Amino acid sequence: MPPTQRPYHHGDLRRAILTAALDVIAAEGPSALSLRDLARRAGVSHAAPAHHFKDRAGLLTVIAAEGFALLATALGEADDLRDAGVRYVRFATEHPAHFQVMFRPELLRGDDLELATARALAGERLRTAVSAVPPEGRGADQRLAGVAAWSLAHGFATLLLSHNLDGPVGEQDPEEVFHALASLLFRRRPDE
C-alpha cells in the first residue's frame, strides 16, 4: 500500500457522521453543516454520508428524531410537571445540537415517520405531566396549560443556551431557577 493511503474502516460510519454533525451544530449551528465536510472529518469519500442520509435534510431529520426520542425519555422519567420542565431544560443543556435542530421544521423532512413518532411521544409525555396537575392548579383549559408549560420550558432553555440569562440567573443552578419559575405558574394544590 502506498504511504499516502490509509486503510478504510469504520465500525459505525452512520454514528460517526451523526457525532461529527452534532459537534458542528453545537459549535457553529445547523447552517454550518455540510455533508462534504462531515465526510472529510470522518475520513471517507464525500459520497459516503449520502449513502446513509441521502442529503442534508435527511441527516438533520435523523438528528431531530433522535432528539425527540431522548426528550421523550427524559420527560417520561419526570415526577410531576415542574420536574418535566426541569428535565426539558436539562435536555436542552445536555443536547444543545439536537435542541437547535428539533424545532426548525424548515430544515427537516416533515413526512418522516421516525420523526413524527418521536415528536408525538415527546408531546404525549408533556400532556401527561400537564394532565396530572389538578384544574385548580393549571386552569380549566388543559391544552392551553400545556402550551404555557411548553412555552415556559422551551423559552427558558432557549434564553439559557443563547446566554441571555447569564445576568439574571448568574451563578444559580438554572434547573433550580426554572423550578422556582414553574412554581409561580403551576401549583399542585391551591395552597402551594
N, C-alpha and C positions, 0 to 999 in steps of 0.2 A: 504494500500500500504506500503510495507517495506520502511524504511527510506533511503535505498540506491538507490531506483528507483526514477527517475524523470518522470513526465508526458511528453509525446512526443507531441509537437505541433509546427508546422511551418506553418505560413501563406503562405509563398512562398519559399519552400525549394530550388527550382531551382535558384532563385535570391540570396538566402543566400549562396549557393555554389559558384555562379559566383562572388559575392562580396568577399568571402574569397579567391578565386583563384586570383582575381585581386590584393588583398593585398599581397599575397605570391609572385606573379610575380613582383610587384613593388619593393618589398624589397629584393628578392633573385634571381629573374629571372625565366624564364619558366622551366628551368631544375630542379628546386626545387619543382615543382608541383607534388603532388600525390593525387589521389582520396581518398585513405585511410586517409591521413592527413586532407583533406578537410571535410570528414565525421566526424572525431573526432572534428574538430573546430566547426562544425555545430551541434554537439551533436546527431548525427544519426548513424545508423548502417553503416558499411563500404560498404555495397552494395547499399545504397540509392543513392549516386551520379551516379552510373552506370544506375540506372533507368531513369535518366534524360539525361545523356550524352553518355551512353554506355561505353566509355573509355576516356582516357586522350586526345587523338586526337580529339574526339568529343567535349570535353569541350573547348579545345584550338580553335577549329574551330568556336564554338559559340562566343567566345571572339573576334576572328578576324572579324567575320561577324558584330558583334556589333560595333567594332572599325571602320570598313569601313563605316558603316551607319552613325556613328557620324561624321566621317571625311567628308562624302558627304554633310551632313547638314551644317557643318562649311564652306566648300568650296562654297556651294550654296548661302551663305549669303555675299560672297565677292563682293566688288565694282569693282575690277579690278585684274589683275594678281598679282601685288605686294601685294595687300590685301589678295588674296588667299594664297600666300606664308606665309604671317604673320599668317593667320588663321591655316595653316598647322603646323607651328612651335608652335603656341598656343595649338593646339590639342595635339601635342606630349608632351608638358609640363604638360598639364592638365590630360592626359590619358596615362601616361608612360607605364603602363602594357599592354594596348591594343596595343600601338605602338610597343612594344617589340615582340609581337606575330604576328601581321598582316603581317609582311614581312619575315616570316620564313616558307616557304611552306613545308619544310620537317616535320614540326610539325602538319600540317593541313590535312584535308581531301580535296583534290583538286577537287573532284567531287560534293562538297556540293553546292546545288542550292542557298541557302541563302547567302553563302559566295561569290559565283560568281556574284550574283545580286548586292550585296552591293559594291563589288570591282569594278564592271563595272560602277556603278553610280558614285563612287568617281572619277574614271578615266575620265568619261564624264564631270564631273564638272571642272576638271583641264583642259581638252581640250577646254571647252567652254571659260575659262578665257584666255587661250593662244590665241584662235582664235579672241578674242576681241582686241588684240594688232595688229596694222597695220603691214604689212610686213616690212616696213622700220624700225620698232622698234623691230622686232624679227627675221628678216631674212626671206628668201623665203620658207624655209622648216619648215612648221608649226609643223610637227611631231618631228623634231629634236629640235625645240624650246620647245616643251612640255617635252622632255627628259631633256633638260637643266634646265627648271624651276623646274621639279620634283627633279632632282639631287641636285639642289641648296637648295631647302627647306628641302628635306629629309636628305641631308648631314649635313646641319646646325643644324637641330633638333637632329640628332644622336650625333654629336660632342657636342652639348649643354648638352644633357642628360648624356653623359659619362664624363662630366666635363673637356673636352679637350679645351673648350673655356673660362674657368674661367679666365685665364690670359688676352687673347686678348679682351674679352668682359668686364671683370671686373664688375664694378657696373652699367654699362649701361643697359638700358632696352633691352633685347635680341630681342624683336619684332621691336624696332626702328633700331637696328643694322641690322637685317635681311632686313628691308625695304630699308635701305641705300645700302646694298649689291645688292639687286634686282634692284635698280635704276641704278646701274652701268651696268647691263647686259640687262635689258629690258626697252625700252622707249615707251611712248605712241605716241610721235611725235619726229621727228628728232631734234627739237630744245630743247628738255628736257634734 
